[in-house]
């Protein structure tokens, strides 16, 4: 460090000031010019002391205003820490920030579809509750009254078979309601999870069309590769991806689904490539369950033992149980109608399976371009990882607002009755 000198001569005084800053210390001298009595003071700093600042050397080291200016982070530019701060944003699991209308539960293990027009609460619809009621109500009566009676009579095969079919029907219904129908993740999810290369290996093509479509996907419908469009691949304007043949965008769930069949309000989920097996198994097993439960239950309700038991209960309760039996009769009629509709639905899907067509292809008279079967084809792997860690802002499209939720039957009724907006 160069030696610095400072001197000042006062014209109307008789004092001479000098200041010297040296590498190993500092010196301050005061001497009288004309025989003054002022003593000479020569304070020297220790050799290992830090360089002092003029006029601030004796200040309290805890006083931040009086300390020498130093650069932050050991001389690093503070602007260089900005990207690192952005990189340290808190991340969440993908199922917590899923951009469409699907809802995940059990920590992302299961998922269900979007709310339907007959919804009671989000992801709980009236048709779905009717299905569960038509299954559980008659089966409860069967297992409470008929099952013990047949078991005491030594008939074991029919009750055990009915129990097995009941477990199959409820299991297939749960699997259809709570499984992934074959969702193709939208562009924001693919970019946030960095799975474009993995999806290209699974699907056999680049669903983002990275070579011809910008990263944000704008204008992608005008720049699709000809080799894909000629084979039935289409551009989804909502998801901004290229979807394969036989797939479609579900407006209820707001997703593209592989081999899309239809959105079923009775299971509150889409029916597609990965859960069509469960759906057809449910329709088949619930039809078999109805044929095993309803005739036996009707026979038991008209038996002499049941009539004696009913007469005793009515006599004890003075007719208070009569409305209950009327409700059971109404429920039985509803279950009978549901059984007939289930049979029609089963025949319809057997026809679709035989002709290798989906519900959408049959209704719109579309041909099966891929010529693959509907039921016997492979389910394929799930195309997204619900437990992947992503930045919540990366799955939000900045140039579009989220799609509005479909109208809710009960909330609309409440608003019309109480005048809420």
N, C-alpha and C positions, 0 to 999 in steps of 0.2 A: 504494500500500500504506500502510495507516494506521501511524502511529508507535506503537510499543509500548514501555512502560517497565516496568522491574522493579526493585524496591528491597527491601532487607532490612536491618533494624536488629538487631544482636545485643546482647542486654541485657548480657551479661557481657563483652563485648569493646568495643573502641574502633575498629571499622572500619565503613565505610559502603560498600555495593556498589550499583552502578546499572548497568543494561543498557539500551541503546537500539538499536532496529532501524529504520533509516530506508530510504527508497527507494534511495539511492545508496551506502549503506555502513552500518557498524555501529560502535558505540563502547562501550568498556568502561573504566570509571574506578574507581580505588581511591584513597581519600584518608584520611589519619588524622584522627580526630575531635579528638584532644587532643594535637596536636603530635607525632604519630608520625613516624618516619623513613621510612616507606614511600613510594617514589616514585610519581608519577602516570604511568600507562601509557595511552596513547590510540592503539591500533592502528586504522587505517582501511583498508578494503578498496578496491580500485580501483573506479572508477565503472562499468566494464563487467563486474565480477565477478558471478557468479550468487549469489542469496540463500543465505546460509549457514543451517545448522540449529544450534540451540542445543546446545553441547557437542560438535559433530561437525564443525566447520568445518575443523579442521586434520588431519582424517583422510586416509588414503591414498585417492585417488579409485578405486583398484582394489578397495577393500574394499566388496563389494556390500552388506554389512549396514549400513554407515554412510552409504549414499547416500540421498538423498531419495526418497520413494515417488513413482513416476510411473505413469501408466496405460499399458497395453500397446497396441502398434500405433497410436501417436499418438492416444491418447485413445479408440479404438474399444473397444466392449465385447467381451470375449473370447468371450462366448456367441454373438456374431454370426458368428464364424468357424467355428462348428460346422457349419452347412449347407454352407459352402464346402468344408470338409474331406470331408463326405460326397459332395459332387459330384465330388470328385477321386479317387474310387475307381478303381482300375485296371480297365479294360474289356478284354474278350476277344472274339475272333471267335465268331460264333454256332455255327459248326461245332465249336468246341472245347468248348462247354457245352451241346450239343444235349440236351434233356431226355428224349428217348425212346431206344429201343434201336438206332437206326440208327448206323452208323459211317461217318465221313468220312475220306478219305485224299486224297493229292495236294493238300494245302492246301485242302480243301473242294471241289475240282473234281468228284470222284466220290464216290458214297455207295453203301452196300449195306445190306441188311436186317438184321433181328435174328437172333440165333443160334437155330437150330432145335433140336428135341429130339435130332437125330442129329449134334450139333455136335462137332467135334474141338477147335477153339479158337474164341474169339469170332469170329463171322462167317466161319467156315470149316466147312462141313458135309459129311458123308459123301455125300449125294446129289449135291451140287454137284461134289465131286471125282470121283464116278463118271461124271458127264456129260463132264467134261473128259478123263477116261481113255478113255471110249468114242469120243471124237472124235480125240484125239491119237495113241493107240496104233495103230489101223489106218492112219491117214493117214501116220504116220511110216514104217511098212513100205511103204506105197504110194510115197512120195516117195524112199525109199532104194533100193528094188529095181525097182518097176514103172515109175516115171517115166523113169529113164535108159534102160531097155530099150525102151520105146515111142518115146522120142526118137531112139534109134539106128536103129530100124526105119523112121523117117520119118513116124511118126504124131504130129502136133503138136496137132491140134485137141482130142483127148480129154484129154491131160495138162494143157493150158492151161485148158480148161474146168473140169477137176477142181480146179486150183489156185485159180481164181476163186471157185468155189463154197465151197471150204475157207475162203478169206479172208472170204467173206460170212457163213458159219456162225459162225466164231469172232468176227467183228465184232459180229454180232447178239447173240451170247451175252454178250459183254462189255458191250454197251450195255444189255441187259436186267438184268444183274447190278449194274451200277454207275451207273444213272441214277435220277433222281427219278421214282417212279411216279405222282406227282400228290398229294403230301402237302399236307394242309391244316394250317397251323401252329396249335398249340393256343393257348389264351387268353394264357398267360404270355408266349409268344413274340411274339404280336401286340402286346401292351402294351409289352413291352421294346423292340421295334424300332419302335414308333410307326407301324405300317403299316395301321391299321384303315381309314382313309379310302381308301388305295390298294387294299386287298383288296375294299372295298365297290364300287369302280369296276370291278374285274375280274370279280367274281362276280355283281354285280347286286343284292346285298342286304347287310345288316349282319350279319356272322356272329357278332358279339358281342352283338347285340340290346341296344344301349346304352340304348335308351329304356325297356325293360321289365325288364332283368336287371341286378342290381348289378355293380359293377366286378369283384368277385372271382368272379362267376358262380354263387354259391350259390343254389339253388332256381330255376335257370334253366328247368328242364323244366316248371315250372308257370306260367311267365309268357311263353310264346312267342306271337308275333303270330299271329292266326288266319289272316291272308292267306298266311303261309308254311306252316303246318302243313297247310292244305287242299291245297297243291300238292306235298306229299311231303317237305317239309323236316323234319328230325328233330334232336333235341337229343342231343349226345354227353356223357354224364356224366363221361367221363375227360378229354376235351379241353376240356369246358365251352364249346363253340361250337355254332352251328347248322350242320349239314352239309347240303349240297344233296341232291336225289334221286339214287339210284343210287350214292351214296358210302357207305362203311362204315368202321368202326374195325377195324384189323387187330390182333389180340391178340399176334401174333408181333413185329411192329415197334412196336406201341403208338402208332400214328398213325391219323388219319382220312385216307382216300385217295379221290380223285375217281374215279368210275366204277370202283369196286373190283371186280375179277374174282376173284382168289384170291391167296393167298400160296403161292408155288411154292418148295419146298425145293431143287429141282434148279437154280434160278438164285439161291437164297438172297436173294430179294427179293419184294416185292409186285408184282403185275401189275395195273396200273390204267390210267388215262386217258393218261398221258404215256409209258408204255413198252409198251403192248399191241402197238403196231406192231412194235417190236423183238422182242417175244416171238413173235408169229406169223411174222415173218420168220425167226427162228431155227428154229422148228419146221419150216417149209417148206424152208429151205436145208439143214438137217441131214438131212432125209429124202432130198432130192436128192443130197446128198453120199454118203449110205449106198448109194444105188442106183448111183452112179458108181464108188465105191471097192471095195465088197465083191465084186461079181461079177468085176471085173478082177483084184482081189487073189487071189480064189479060183482063177481060171483060171491066174494066174501061178504060184501055189504048187503047182499040179498039172502044170505044164509040164515037158518033158524037161530043158530047160536048168537049171531050178531044182532038179530032182531030182538031176542030176549035181553041181551045186554043193553041195547038202546032203550027198550021199554023200561028197564029198571032204572037207567040213568034219568030218563025223562020223568019217571014217577017220583024219583027222589028229589029232583030239582024243580018239580012242578012246572015242567014245560019250558024252563029257562034255556035249554039247549036246542030248542027248535030252530032259532035263527042260525045256529052253527051248522046244522045239517042242511039248511037251505043254502048256506054259503058253500058247503061242500058240493052240493048238487050243481051250483053255478060254476064252481071251479072245475068240476068234472066235465061239464059241457065245454068249457074253454080249453081244457087239455085235449079233449077229443077233436076239436077243430084244429088245434095246433098239430096233432098227430097226422091228420089228413094233409095239412099243408107241408109237413115234413116229408111225407111220402111223395108229394108232387115235386118238392125240391130235390129229393134224392133221385127221382127218375130224370129230372132235368139235367142234373150234373152227371149222371151216368151217360146221358146222350152227349154232353159236352166232352167227356173223357173219350168216348168212342170216336167222336169226330175230330179230336185233337184241337179243340177250340176253347177259348175262354168266354166268359160271359160278355165282355166288351166286344170281342170279335164277332160273336153271334148276334148281338143286338145291332151292331153297326155294319154287319155283313162284311167284315174284314177277313182277309185270307191269312192263313198261318204261313208267314214268310219263312220262318226258320224250320218248319216241318218237324218240330220237336213235340213229344207228347206232353199232355197237361199234368197227368198224375204220376206217371212212372219216370219222369225226368229227375235229375239230381237237384237237390235243394240248393247246393252251393254254399260257400262260406259267407259269413256276415261281412259286409263291405265297410264297416266302420267299427271303431273301438270305443265303446261308451266310457271307458275309464281313462282315455287319453287326456293328458294335461294340455290345456289350451288357454290362451289369453281371451277373456270374454269379449274384448273389443274386436278380436280378429274374426269372429263368426257373425258379426253384425254388418250388414251391408249399408254403407254410408249413404248411398244414393237412392235408397228405397226404404219406405216405412214398413214395419212388419205387417203382414196381412191381417185384416180384421177377423176377429173370432166369429164363427157362425152363430146365428141367432139361437137363443136358448128358450125352450118352451116355457119353463117355469119362471125364468126371469122376465120374459115378455109378459106372461100372465100377471106377475106381481106388479110390473110397471103399469100395465093397463088398469089394474084395480086400484093402485095407490098413487098413480100419477107421478112416478119417478121417471127421470130422464134416463 
